Amino acid sequence: MPPTLARRLQFSTPLRWLLPVVLLLFFLAILIWLPWQARQMESNERQEQLIADTLWVEQTIRFQLGRDEDSLRGLAGEIAAGQLSGERLRERMARLLKNGHELQKIVWIDPQGRVQAASDGEPAPGAPAALSEASRTTADQARRTRNGRYVQPEAQTAAPRAAPAAVMMDYHQPIYRGETYLGSLVATYQTADLLEEMVPWWFAQDNQVTLIDRDDKVLARRAAAGPGHGVYTHKRALDLPGATITLVTDSVKSAPKLLPNLLVGSVIVLSLGLLWSLLALWGHISRRLAAEGALRQQMSFRTAMENSLVTGLRARDLEGRVTYVNPAFCQIVGYPPEELVGKLPPMPYWAPEAMAEYQQRFAGVLAGTITPQFETIFQRADGERVPVLIFEAPLVDKDGRQTGWMGSILDISDRKRIEELNRQQQEKLQASARLATMGEISSMLAHELNQPLAAISSYTTGALNVLARAEQSGAAVDGAMLRPALEQAGAQAQRAGQIIRSVHEFVKKREPERQAVAIAGLLDGIRALIELQARQYYVAFQTSLPAGLPPVLADRMLIEQVLLNLTRNAIEAMAHIPPQRRVLSVLAEYDAGAGQVVVSVIDQGHGIPREVAERLFSPFFSTKAEGMGMGLNICRTAIEFHGGTLNHRANPNGGTIFTFALPAAPDRTAPEGDK
């Protein structure tokens, strides 16, 4: 053998064996490292679970204490308002104890430190309260800050493992009536009950739960499964105003141990893993074939579903190019798919009159922004215009990147026709309601017109008598005698004419027209009709309109109808109350924050029962025997037509307050006719 070849073989033999040894050692290292790493992961998971559970328990305790604080704060408010005293107060205190088992007792102490009431009746009212120095100091702090505070509990033993004695903790809630201090409510807790009532049993079975003070002294402890091992522990401070208490949890579980028979177990596990991987690979192939078949079936199903939809679907890329349309979209626009797919704007279905709108929206598409929902008009291939409602959303690929926009298009021609029909029907209903309103006041109108007509007749008869006497005597007619009679007759004729004009303006039918109108002008237009009804029931009519009240953007006739309906209902509601209370008020104010003018119609009548209030605005619901039940429904529809709201609430002085809000006009200068 040549020397060179021998040296090569001697050199290659150690290398040939070194590699398997290294691989074997690496394999053994992996077998040892994996269980150790699993042990570390298990230990970390236990610690993280303990932290999460401790946080949950701390939040549960703080939430319950917060509920008790809210209950005591509400009880203090009722005491300050004079709503609770004597036996009712003790019953409320007993109810709080029943709902919160962690509470031991509740005592009301006056500013002099005497007991006013106690949940269990002891100590008796008037007796001095037995408070510790710390509790008195906390009561003084709560009084100064006007906020509830806890008293720092004092531990009875400092032994870390000894069972703590019962430790109490007081909570002081000050009671104020305005600036007058009425004392405080003192709620007493037993710290052990906090753990017994608020720590779940499943958590107590796995952990020792302890409450400690700021000096790490034990206040209470619960160890249902024995003491903790000190391996997994966590501390969480309870955020209590005035007191420092920490929740400490100590798990009863010990540190996880390494797996026994490490090498044998590892080989078995690896063998089973290899077998499982082969079975998993076979199963994966089978599932993949099944998934491909299901995908083909789903594609066929989706295609059939898209072809059957009446909603048009349109997909566009980020450049605005149409990439997909379904048959419903083609039917809406009247173009086949081959004339739409791949085409860039302008589209053949864009209507010429809306071209500027289309170009603006297309610029938004190129900028990466769209309007999620909007209405527009499409033009079919035959030139017919179609109103459509479009919904658009981003189209993303499997990696989450946006590739375009997907739009859903609805043909809303039928909806537009229905809306127009509803608008016409609503106008007819409002006109009918105005005629019905005038029919109800026709008798009063005849009586009101009879007065100026009778006065005109009297004044003209007197003037004729003066003329007849002058003709018989041959004397000249005295103009000074005739002038007052003729002036009075003219004034009465103007009064009758104003009444007739108010009625004519109210009942005439016209298209709704929004304009800037002043509330004062609206009231002046129907004041004669309101006062006409008010005089019949001996109701005083008052208005309060602040100076500088801006005009509203509204249809004058619709708002006049709302005001007339509301004032008529208010007048009729006061028909059977004492005359001195029959006052109808119309108030208005400007809400600058909302940009609205708020109008209130206030009566002092019999009010609205709850069962009637629930159906008050329902169509055809009426409490009047002769009513149609459409008045308030029409009023609400008219206000909502202007973008406002109509609501009602009880009047504290008796009766009802109806309030509606209307948007203020952009130009706060009202027309001359409304001033």
Phi, psi and omega in degrees: 000132180295147181300322182296316179295322179296318180296323178295319180292319178297327181283326185280334182296311177300321180295322181295326179271336182294320182297312177298323179297315179299317179296321178295315178298320178297321179296317178295320178299319178296318181297326179281321184290324184298310178298322179296318178294322177297322178296317179296320180295319178296319179297318179295320180296320178297317181295318179294321178294321179296319179297316181296317180293322178296317177299320180295317179296319180297319179292325178296314179297315182292325179295317180293319177297322176297321176296319177297321179297317178297319180296316179293323178295319177294320178296320178297321178296320179292324176296315180297326179281356179077020183272344183231139175194159174062229186293325179297322178294318179294323177297319179296319178297318179295326178293322176297320178295323180292322180284329179243097183293343179285344178280136178266314179198163178228131183228139173259120182245131180281175182300336179273003178085015178261148181284127175262326179197150179222150184296323181257009178083355181232134358289165183290152177304136181098342180284148178293142181281138180271089181245143175285168180299318179296322179293321178294321178297318178295321178299320178293322177294318178297324178295319182290320183272346182062024178232149180292146180219149176265152175269133178297116180290152181246123180287148181265346181214150180250003181291131185291330185251353183284151177289123184288150174286166182296122181247130180258154178220127181262151174232126184253124175244108182292151179242121178235137168247097188069241177259003183268126179275121183257005182113204182209153172268128180247113177256131184252128176250150167254120187301327179295325179291332177301319179285320182293323186271330191250346178268122182298151182297322182294328177286322180291334179289337183252350187216149168271124185248129185225144171251127179235158179267190183291342177262017181061026174272143185284126175262323179199153181213141175230118182225078184292329182250021179098175183290156178284162183267354178076011180273311179246110181225158176202144178242142179217119182283135173277126182278084181248127179295120177095346184226145177248107181228136181241134176268123182243128176243138181226112184290145177275359180274146178264175181293142179295149182256157178292151180295136176285160180049058190302312186291314180296315180298322180294317180297316179298316180297318179295321178295313178298324178296320179296316178297318180296321181297322177295315178296320179297321179297317178297317178295323179296318178297318179296316180294325179295318177297318178295321180295321178296320177294318178296324179295318177298320179295319179293323177297318177296319179296316181296320178297316178296320180295315180296325179289337181267354182289147171265353176269128179284140177240134181218127177249137178229149176275183184291345176267001180089004181283134179288126180248344181198141171219146177260169183302325181296321178295317178299323179291325180293314185268345177079022178238145177286162182299324183294341178270356183244316184294131180088000184266141175262155176301152004284143183273151181293341182265009176281130179282138183302321184290343179250019185297322180297321178295318179298317181296323178294318180290324178294324175298323175295323178296316179295330179278355179090012179233148178221165170268118186301326183214131178199161177252145177205190182234133172253155177246120179289169180299332179272006178092354180288138178272138182233117173287133183228154173246124187244131172244128181232144180215156179296145176252118184244155179267190185292339179267004179086005179273140178284130180245354181168207183225140175248130181238143173249129186241126179247133173280112184252029179298314180297320181296320179297320178295319180294320178298319179294319177297318178297321179296318179295319179295322179294320177297319178296321180294321178293319177297320178296322179294322177295318178295320178296322179297315179292329176295323180292330183256014183297319181295320177294324179297317179298319179294319182293321179289332182296326182295306179296327179293320178295321179295318178300316179299318181295314182294319181291324177297318178298318180296319178297322178296320179296318179295320181295318179295324179292323179293320181292322183272348181075008180276163178286149180286130179276106181297329181295330178282325183281329186302309181301320182295317180292323177296318178296320178296319178296319179296318179293325177294320176297322178298314179296320179295322179297319179297315180296318180296321178298317180294318182295315180295328183286321188266347184290145183265134177204171179284143176300137182221114180275133176206168179283113180233147179270145178298323179297320178294323177298314181294321179297326182293331182242011181301321181298319180291321179295313181294331178298315178287323182297320181295329181297324182255011179058047181255131176278133183251123181234148175228149178221101181240115182293152177293144180079013179295124184289156175288165179249153177268099189203166172274119186304314187293320180295317181289325175298320178296319178299313181296320181293319178296315182294317180292324178296316177299320180295319180295315180293331179290341181256018184290333187242031175245165180304142185302327183292343180262359183279081181234123176254124182239138173239117182244154177215144177210160182255123176264097185295326181297318180269350182067037184229154171257123183257124181246133181237133174249116191242129172235168178238042184275210186279354179080181183240118177298158183297318183293332177282322182298328182294333182243018190299321184262010180286141178297143175065019174256124182213146175265359179262140182296327182259004184280151177272343180078023182242352186300302182292327177296319178293321179299312181296319179298319180295318180292317179294331175299330179269005181081018179251191180225149176237122181224169176218155176208165181287142175277125179303333179270010184098138181103205187222149175240115173262130184231133172226149183242137179233146180293136177288145180292143178304319176270114186279011176260115181285157175298157183300325182290346182259355184276000000 
